Amino acid sequence: MSTSLADHLRSLPDESLAALLQLRPDLVVPVPADVAALAIRAQSRVSVSRALDGLDQFTLQIMDAARLTRDPADGTTSVDGVLALATTGPNPPAPTAVRAAVDRLRARFLLYGPDNALHLVGGIDEISPYPAGLGRPATELDPRTAALCADPAKLRRTLLSAPPSARAILDRLAAGPPVGSVPPGALQAPAVGADDDLPPDDTNGGAPTGSPVRWLVDHRLLVRVSGGKGGTTGMVELPREIGLLLRRETGPLGPLSSSPPQVAATPREPKAADSAGAGQTMEVVRHTEALLEQLAAEPAPVLRSGGIGVRDLRRLARATGSDESVAALLLEVAYAAGLTGEMELPGAAGRYGADQQVLPTAGYEMWRAGSLAQRWEQLARAWLTMTRQVGLVGQRDDRDRPITVLSAEAERAGAPAARRAVLGVLADLEPAAAPSAEEVLALLDWRAPRRSRGRENAHREVLAEAATLGVTGLGALTSYGRLLLAEATASEDDATDDPLGLRADAEDGGSAIRILDTLLPAPVDHFLVQADLSVVVPGPPEPALAAELEVVAEPESAGGASVHRITTGSVRRALDAGYSADDLHDLFRRRSRTPVPQGLAYLVDDVARKHGGLRIGSAGAYLRSDDEALLAEVLADRRVEALALRRLAPTVLVTPYQGGRLLSVLREAGYAPVAEDATGSTVLTRPKARRAPARVSVATRALDPLATPRLPLPRLLGVVEQIRRGDAVARAARRAPAVVRGATSDGPVPAHSHHDALAVLQQAVRDKALVWVGYVDAHGATASRLVRPVSLGAGYLRAEDERTEMLHTFALHRITAAVLEK
């Protein structure tokens, strides 16, 4: 069949071959040596499985129709035969829909050939052994069952006589898959005369039936296909003829639907959905900033097993007023965006035996300087592309250990593809459509059943995370979320066409940022000072205003309008950071839209007057002041007795402790000292923020790291031309005089063309001879190995390495040369 497919590929124009490579990009990694190698790769199990993964449920059912209508003699089918089988049963699909599905299969070369002699590529039967969920024909399973199926009247009578419990098993197997396991003893024959001892079966009118599976096997409705030790366990299979008979009400292929399920949910108001999502984006940015500030104040230690411990996660969630699940999501997203990272601890190990801490990186400062929309977009892009499944946090791994935040156990390579699939379903609906989770799962199951089945929990988690991050609002995809997904997908598709990013948008942000900016309240550059020294910011503050408020005020509440309070400690902190009293007065006059209360001016002047009244040096340390009465007060204060102060001069006190401790103890006691250097100049510093090494955000990666990059059409045409040249060289080599391979005067002669390499390998399998095999490994590097071929088929070479006594498997499309060992 590979030769037939190769001949068919050779007869196609370059544009058709390029279209095939565009639909199945894995066929050119690496570039095949010739058309024969391309045909073998197109039929390999891995490539065919990838092609099937992208097909919808209806197209897969039409492919099963082609498999069921194959001629046993030559293995071909026809479009008319597929159409006749697909339109059998209630509610048949339109013939145009069936032909369109056949065209989709032919475009991917899962079907090829003329309409009256269609071939299926090899590998499909290995991937899916039961077409349409039907078993094998009875002639392949058991001759006695085949005889029963050959008598339709007797078969119907046997089915009608089946007990209800046995009929339920038949109906379940008829729906597919047609095989099932049986418990121990279910197929054992009863002892002689033991029928009277069987318990009554209520489902059979009170008559004893024993095991329903045994009844079905005894009456040839099920065929035992394997058995365990002693014949007590095994598998049973429902023959195809019986399955088709049981499907007489639904059709041989089961229920067919050429269009996806309809969404019954009422669409939301687009403006309402965008407003709800925009409000959530503000909360996400605020909570993320609060989490990172808590990490900066108290870094979280990294467990020896990796990740952040449960107690630290609870501490961070409690400090920021969020749920643990939300805190875990934001920590994972911030790490993926490059805002947090690990830093080695100097010296001994820290808490929990860890030698690393998680804290903000230098990129966090740049992130804080951006607008709300820019900060959210960086987080959302990282979420789209990160290979982390946050829903696994808190669950147990294979070793029954809890999965923690940032641990390796939460790594899932298919997570980006799951997010793209779920958001793609929402994006393809009408704007502001808000389907339920069940409707989304049904759409995913119809679009790509092979990919979606078994991943329902992951898809539900994507919907919950999208709502938490503000990608969706009121259950509908927001307008800026739709643009974000489109931009991420477009950047992935254009990555190979523009690897250096020379055509990247030079503007400050994309369309998603601009749309979100119009939905969010405009940043404000002012605040309102109240008589009780509270400061109200009527909107999101500008980065400069937020930095000033962080120094001069204490936060009390956050949200659309945040509230801060000016205290003695906050004014002292501002003075320690380098502000003077005049600077603070000017700040409040310039930023406040209300008159500055007199109490605030008095507070600033009073704290500034006391600030710096005491000076601290580094002699051991020393404490000096021009106010002798103030020094006498400090010397007599019992709260600072632990410093062991003593007077050296009327204006100087000393202590055996370092200046840092002297400074902190005096401040805790209510004094306002400042440090000075050796020249007597005041030392005013901001607290030094610890930062982890900078990390690159995962938002620069492809949206689906498992997907093979799609090449543009001009490059694919160049690949086709290269394959054509290799095919011409292979044909010329086949027309050349035969050369005895394996020995010449200069040593072994390799088979350079793919066709010749396969001929050498086939000869080696027959002769059980040693052969040198040249191949391209998974990293694209060329290598060679001396092996003894065992088998050649299904797109793979299985060979034994006599040196290591190991069995190796080589994909035929990766083999570049073969030469017999001399």
Secondary structure, DSSP 8 states (H G I E B T S, - for coil): -HHHHHHHHHTS-HHHHHHHHHH-GGGGSS--SSHHHHHHHHTSHHHHHHHHHTS-HHHHHHHHHHHHT--TTT--B-HHHHHHHHT-SSS---HHHHHHHHHHHHHTTSEES-TTSBEE-TTHHHH-SSGGG----HHHH-HHHHHHHT-HHHHHHHHHTS-HHHHHHHHHHHTS--EEEE-TTTT----TT-GGGS---GGGTT-----HHHHHHHTTSSEEEEE-GGGSSEEEE--HHHHHHHTTTT-TT-S--SS-----S----HHHHHHHHHHHHHHHHHHHHHHHHHHHHS-EEB-TTSSB-HHHHHHHHHHHT--HHHHHHHHHHHHHTTSEEEEE-SSS--GGG-SEEEEEBTHHHHHHTS-HHHHHHHHHHHHHH--B-GGGTTSB-TTS-B--BT-GGGB-TTHHHHHHHHHHHHHHS-TT----HHHHHHHHHHH-HHHHTT-HHHHHHHHHHHHHHTSEETTEE-HHHHHHHHHHHHHHHTTTTSTT-TT---SSS-HHHHHHHHHS---BS-BEE-TTSEEEESS-B-HHHHHHHHHH-EEEE-SSSEEEE--HHHHHHHHHTT--HHHHHHHHHHHBSS---HHHHHHHHHHHHHTTSEEE-SSSSEEE-S-HHHHHHHHH-GGGGGG--EEEETTEEE-SS-HHHHHHHHHHTT--EEEE-TTS-EE--------B-----GGGS-S-TTS-----HHHHHHHHHHHHHHHHHHHHHHHS----TT--TTS---B-SHHHHHHHHHHHHHHT--EEEEEE-TTS-EEEEEEEEEEEETTEEEEEETTTTEEEEEEGGGEEEEEE--
